[in-house]
Amino acid sequence: QERTRMVEKFEEYKQEERCNSESLRAKLENKHREDTVKIIRREQSLCDDQKSQIHQNFM
């Protein structure tokens, strides 16, 4: 009886661990995505700045 309770507890624990690591990975992926978006936006604005610079030079 005691043994099956231990096994159940352990199964619960493993389940929880997996959930935790999955949510952790999701958080990391989200952070990475946000960083990537920030970088892309920065490059985009640099590109726009250059375009407007070129535009002004031609005018």
Number of C-alpha atoms within 10 A of each C-alpha: 5 6 8 9 10 11 11 11 12 12 12 12 12 12 11 12 12 12 12 12 11 12 12 12 12 12 12 12 12 12 12 12 12 12 12 12 12 12 12 12 12 12 12 12 12 12 12 12 12 12 12 12 11 11 10 9 8 7 5
